[in-house]
Amino acid sequence: MDAKEIAEWLEDRGELMVMKKDGEGFVIAARSPDGMWKTAEADTLARAITLWEEV
C-alpha cells in the first residue's frame, strides 16, 4: 500500500484506533462494516491493515 491508499483506508473506518509501540509494530483496532471490532498487529502499518482485512 502506498501512502494514499493507507490514508483512504483510515478515512473509510468509522471507529478506529491505530497504535505504534516503541521499537515494535503497529496495532489496529477498528469496527468492521458488520459492526464487530477487529484487531490486527504487524511490523508495518500496511501489513497490519492487510491482516485486519483478512480477519
N, CA, C and O atoms as a printed pandas DataFrame, in Angstrom:
     atom_number atom_name residue_name chain_id  residue_number  x_coord  y_coord  z_coord
0              1         N          MET        A               1    0.839   -1.187    0.000
1              2        CA          MET        A               1    0.000    0.000    0.000
2              3         C          MET        A               1    0.877    1.241    0.000
3              4         O          MET        A               1    1.893    1.310    0.692
4              5         N          ASP        A               2    0.461    2.210   -0.787
5              6        CA          ASP        A               2    1.182    3.476   -0.734
6              7         C          ASP        A               2    0.483    4.406    0.266
7              8         O          ASP        A               2   -0.561    4.064    0.821
8              9         N          ALA        A               3    1.061    5.557    0.482
9             10        CA          ALA        A               3    0.540    6.482    1.493
10            11         C          ALA        A               3   -0.905    6.891    1.199
11            12         O          ALA        A               3   -1.706    7.022    2.123
12            13         N          LYS        A               4   -1.244    7.093   -0.070
13            14        CA          LYS        A               4   -2.610    7.485   -0.435
14            15         C          LYS        A               4   -3.598    6.373   -0.092
15            16         O          LYS        A               4   -4.669    6.648    0.449
16            17         N          GLU        A               5   -3.256    5.136   -0.397
17            18        CA          GLU        A               5   -4.136    4.002   -0.098
18            19         C          GLU        A               5   -4.331    3.845    1.413
19            20         O          GLU        A               5   -5.439    3.576    1.876
20            21         N          ILE        A               6   -3.256    4.015    2.174
21            22        CA          ILE        A               6   -3.357    3.920    3.638
22            23         C          ILE        A               6   -4.261    5.033    4.160
23            24         O          ILE        A               6   -5.125    4.773    4.998
24            25         N          ALA        A               7   -4.086    6.250    3.690
25            26        CA          ALA        A               7   -4.912    7.371    4.138
26            27         C          ALA        A               7   -6.380    7.126    3.810
27            28         O          ALA        A               7   -7.250    7.391    4.641
28            29         N          GLU        A               8   -6.667    6.629    2.618
29            30        CA          GLU        A               8   -8.049    6.334    2.234
30            31         C          GLU        A               8   -8.638    5.236    3.119
31            32         O          GLU        A               8   -9.795    5.326    3.531
32            33         N          TRP        A               9   -7.857    4.209    3.408
33            34        CA          TRP        A               9   -8.339    3.125    4.256
34            35         C          TRP        A               9   -8.682    3.664    5.645
35            36         O          TRP        A               9   -9.728    3.335    6.206
36            37         N          LEU        A              10   -7.793    4.495    6.193
37            38        CA          LEU        A              10   -8.022    5.070    7.519
38            39         C          LEU        A              10   -9.275    5.942    7.529
39            40         O          LEU        A              10  -10.054    5.900    8.481
40            41         N          GLU        A              11   -9.469    6.729    6.477
41            42        CA          GLU        A              11  -10.628    7.614    6.398
42            43         C          GLU        A              11  -11.933    6.829    6.266
43            44         O          GLU        A              11  -12.981    7.311    6.696
44            45         N          ASP        A              12  -11.892    5.641    5.686
45            46        CA          ASP        A              12  -13.092    4.836    5.481
46            47         C          ASP        A              12  -13.578    4.144    6.745
47            48         O          ASP        A              12  -14.718    3.683    6.779
48            49         N          ARG        A              13  -12.765    4.056    7.773
49            50        CA          ARG        A              13  -13.166    3.391    9.010
50            51         C          ARG        A              13  -13.950    4.366    9.874
51            52         O          ARG        A              13  -13.570    5.532    9.982
52            53         N          GLY        A              14  -15.024    3.916   10.483
53            54        CA          GLY        A              14  -15.822    4.777   11.347
54            55         C          GLY        A              14  -15.150    4.995   12.694
55            56         O          GLY        A              14  -14.824    6.127   13.054
56            57         N          GLU        A              15  -14.945    3.929   13.427
57            58        CA          GLU        A              15  -14.266    3.999   14.722
58            59         C          GLU        A              15  -12.958    3.242   14.568
59            60         O          GLU        A              15  -12.942    2.092   14.129
60            61         N          LEU        A              16  -11.873    3.890   14.928
61            62        CA          LEU        A              16  -10.569    3.331   14.619
62            63         C          LEU        A              16   -9.542    3.781   15.637
63            64         O          LEU        A              16   -9.550    4.930   16.077
64            65         N          MET        A              17   -8.654    2.866   16.009
65            66        CA          MET        A              17   -7.531    3.203   16.869
66            67         C          MET        A              17   -6.286    2.557   16.261
67            68         O          MET        A              17   -6.258    1.349   16.025
68            69         N          VAL        A              18   -5.277    3.354   16.013
69            70        CA          VAL        A              18   -4.006    2.860   15.497
70            71         C          VAL        A              18   -2.939    3.216   16.516
71            72         O          VAL        A              18   -2.799    4.374   16.908
72            73         N          MET        A              19   -2.187    2.209   16.939
73            74        CA          MET        A              19   -1.137    2.437   17.931
74            75         C          MET        A              19    0.196    1.967   17.368
75            76         O          MET        A              19    0.255    0.990   16.622
76            77         N          LYS        A              20    1.254    2.662   17.727
77            78        CA          LYS        A              20    2.621    2.275   17.374
78            79         C          LYS        A              20    3.351    2.049   18.674
79            80         O          LYS        A              20    3.499    2.968   19.481
80            81         N          LYS        A              21    3.807    0.832   18.881
81            82        CA          LYS        A              21    4.576    0.528   20.088
82            83         C          LYS        A              21    6.030    0.917   19.861
83            84         O          LYS        A              21    6.579    0.660   18.790
84            85         N          ASP        A              22    6.651    1.529   20.845
85            86        CA          ASP        A              22    8.061    1.910   20.728
86            87         C          ASP        A              22    8.908    0.694   20.385
87            88         O          ASP        A              22    8.890   -0.311   21.095
88            89         N          GLY        A              23    9.638    0.798   19.303
89            90        CA          GLY        A              23   10.550   -0.268   18.908
90            91         C          GLY        A              23    9.859   -1.519   18.403
91            92         O          GLY        A              23   10.517   -2.528   18.149
92            93         N          GLU        A              24    8.541   -1.470   18.253
93            94        CA          GLU        A              24    7.804   -2.637   17.777
94            95         C          GLU        A              24    6.918   -2.230   16.614
95            96         O          GLU        A              24    7.201   -1.248   15.928
96            97         N          GLY        A              25    5.855   -2.975   16.390
97            98        CA          GLY        A              25    4.995   -2.736   15.251
98            99         C          GLY        A              25    3.756   -1.922   15.560
99           100         O          GLY        A              25    3.681   -1.209   16.561
100          101         N          PHE        A              26    2.797   -2.049   14.678
101          102        CA          PHE        A              26    1.546   -1.314   14.756
102          103         C          PHE        A              26    0.417   -2.229   15.202
103          104         O          PHE        A              26    0.410   -3.421   14.894
104          105         N          VAL        A              27   -0.531   -1.665   15.925
105          106        CA          VAL        A              27   -1.749   -2.369   16.322
106          107         C          VAL        A              27   -2.923   -1.540   15.813
107          108         O          VAL        A              27   -2.982   -0.329   16.025
108          109         N          ILE        A              28   -3.859   -2.210   15.138
109          110        CA          ILE        A              28   -5.071   -1.555   14.658
110          111         C          ILE        A              28   -6.260   -2.191   15.368
111          112         O          ILE        A              28   -6.365   -3.416   15.445
112          113         N          ALA        A              29   -7.140   -1.365   15.878
113          114        CA          ALA        A              29   -8.428   -1.814   16.406
114          115         C          ALA        A              29   -9.476   -0.965   15.704
115          116         O          ALA        A              29   -9.491    0.258   15.849
116          117         N          ALA        A              30  -10.351   -1.610   14.945
117          118        CA          ALA        A              30  -11.343   -0.871   14.174
118          119         C          ALA        A              30  -12.633   -1.665   14.086
119          120         O          ALA        A              30  -12.642   -2.894   14.151
120          121         N          ARG        A              31  -13.728   -0.917   13.935
121          122        CA          ARG        A              31  -15.029   -1.547   13.761
122          123         C          ARG        A              31  -15.180   -1.927   12.285
123          124         O          ARG        A              31  -15.000   -1.089   11.401
124          125         N          SER        A              32  -15.510   -3.188   12.028
125          126        CA          SER        A              32  -15.711   -3.658   10.662
126          127         C          SER        A              32  -17.104   -3.252   10.179
127          128         O          SER        A              32  -17.932   -2.829   10.986
128          129         N          PRO        A              33  -17.377   -3.373    8.869
129          130        CA          PRO        A              33  -18.688   -2.977    8.346
130          131         C          PRO        A              33  -19.866   -3.686    9.022
131          132         O          PRO        A              33  -20.967   -3.136    9.064
132          133         N          ASP        A              34  -19.654   -4.892    9.550
133          134        CA          ASP        A              34  -20.755   -5.602   10.215
134          135         C          ASP        A              34  -20.933   -5.170   11.672
135          136         O          ASP        A              34  -21.773   -5.725   12.380
136          137         N          GLY        A              35  -20.149   -4.185   12.129
137          138        CA          GLY        A              35  -20.295   -3.648   13.472
138          139         C          GLY        A              35  -19.415   -4.296   14.532
139          140         O          GLY        A              35  -19.396   -3.839   15.674
140          141         N          MET        A              36  -18.695   -5.339   14.183
141          142        CA          MET        A              36  -17.825   -6.040   15.130
142          143         C          MET        A              36  -16.454   -5.370   15.168
143          144         O          MET        A              36  -15.961   -4.878   14.154
144          145         N          TRP        A              37  -15.846   -5.359   16.358
145          146        CA          TRP        A              37  -14.479   -4.845   16.499
146          147         C          TRP        A              37  -13.495   -5.934   16.100
147          148         O          TRP        A              37  -13.643   -7.089   16.499
148          149         N          LYS        A              38  -12.491   -5.565   15.315
149          150        CA          LYS        A              38  -11.422   -6.482   14.942
150          151         C          LYS        A              38  -10.094   -5.800   15.251
151          152         O          LYS        A              38   -9.995   -4.573   15.236
152          153         N          THR        A              39   -9.081   -6.606   15.530
153          154        CA          THR        A              39   -7.743   -6.068   15.760
154          155         C          THR        A              39   -6.735   -6.809   14.899
155          156         O          THR        A              39   -6.966   -7.944   14.481
156          157         N          ALA        A              40   -5.622   -6.153   14.644
157          158        CA          ALA        A              40   -4.509   -6.764   13.913
158          159         C          ALA        A              40   -3.229   -6.113   14.384
159          160         O          ALA        A              40   -3.220   -4.946   14.774
160          161         N          GLU        A              41   -2.148   -6.872   14.347
161          162        CA          GLU        A              41   -0.843   -6.365   14.767
162          163         C          GLU        A              41    0.209   -6.846   13.777
163          164         O          GLU        A              41    0.212   -8.012   13.382
164          165         N          ALA        A              42    1.110   -5.934   13.375
165          166        CA          ALA        A              42    2.173   -6.290   12.426
166          167         C          ALA        A              42    3.313   -5.289   12.538
167          168         O          ALA        A              42    3.194   -4.257   13.198
168          169         N          ASP        A              43    4.427   -5.616   11.874
169          170        CA          ASP        A              43    5.617   -4.760   11.913
170          171         C          ASP        A              43    5.402   -3.422   11.202
171          172         O          ASP        A              43    5.973   -2.408   11.603
172          173         N          THR        A              44    4.576   -3.415   10.142
173          174        CA          THR        A              44    4.323   -2.183    9.397
174          175         C          THR        A              44    2.830   -1.876    9.407
175          176         O          THR        A              44    2.003   -2.768    9.596
176          177         N          LEU        A              45    2.499   -0.617    9.203
177          178        CA          LEU        A              45    1.095   -0.220    9.159
178          179         C          LEU        A              45    0.393   -0.876    7.976
179          180         O          LEU        A              45   -0.729   -1.362    8.115
180          181         N          ALA        A              46    1.038   -0.896    6.822
181          182        CA          ALA        A              46    0.425   -1.514    5.644
182          183         C          ALA        A              46    0.126   -2.999    5.892
183          184         O          ALA        A              46   -0.934   -3.491    5.506
184          185         N          ARG        A              47    1.040   -3.696    6.523
185          186        CA          ARG        A              47    0.829   -5.126    6.818
186          187         C          ARG        A              47   -0.281   -5.302    7.853
187          188         O          ARG        A              47   -1.078   -6.234    7.745
188          189         N          ALA        A              48   -0.347   -4.425    8.852
189          190        CA          ALA        A              48   -1.414   -4.512    9.847
190          191         C          ALA        A              48   -2.775   -4.309    9.185
191          192         O          ALA        A              48   -3.738   -4.994    9.531
192          193         N          ILE        A              49   -2.865   -3.375    8.237
193          194        CA          ILE        A              49   -4.117   -3.154    7.509
194          195         C          ILE        A              49   -4.487   -4.402    6.718
195          196         O          ILE        A              49   -5.641   -4.831    6.735
196          197         N          THR        A              50   -3.517   -4.982    6.028
197          198        CA          THR        A              50   -3.776   -6.197    5.252
198          199         C          THR        A              50   -4.266   -7.315    6.152
199          200         O          THR        A              50   -5.227   -8.005    5.811
200          201         N          LEU        A              51   -3.627   -7.504    7.290
201          202        CA          LEU        A              51   -4.066   -8.544    8.235
202          203         C          LEU        A              51   -5.461   -8.262    8.773
203          204         O          LEU        A              51   -6.269   -9.178    8.922
204          205         N          TRP        A              52   -5.744   -6.995    9.065
205          206        CA          TRP        A              52   -7.067   -6.616    9.559
206          207         C          TRP        A              52   -8.133   -6.983    8.534
207          208         O          TRP        A              52   -9.191   -7.497    8.897
208          209         N          GLU        A              53   -7.864   -6.726    7.267
209          210        CA          GLU        A              53   -8.813   -7.045    6.200
210          211         C          GLU        A              53   -9.031   -8.541    6.069
211          212         O          GLU        A              53  -10.124   -8.975    5.706
212          213         N          GLU        A              54   -8.010   -9.335    6.357
213          214        CA          GLU        A              54   -8.102  -10.795    6.210
214          215         C          GLU        A              54   -8.865  -11.464    7.336
215          216         O          GLU        A              54   -9.404  -12.555    7.149
216          217         N          VAL        A              55   -8.923  -10.835    8.507
217          218        CA          VAL        A              55   -9.568  -11.454    9.672
218          219         C          VAL        A              55  -11.055  -11.507    9.477
219          220         O          VAL        A              55  -11.775  -11.993   10.348
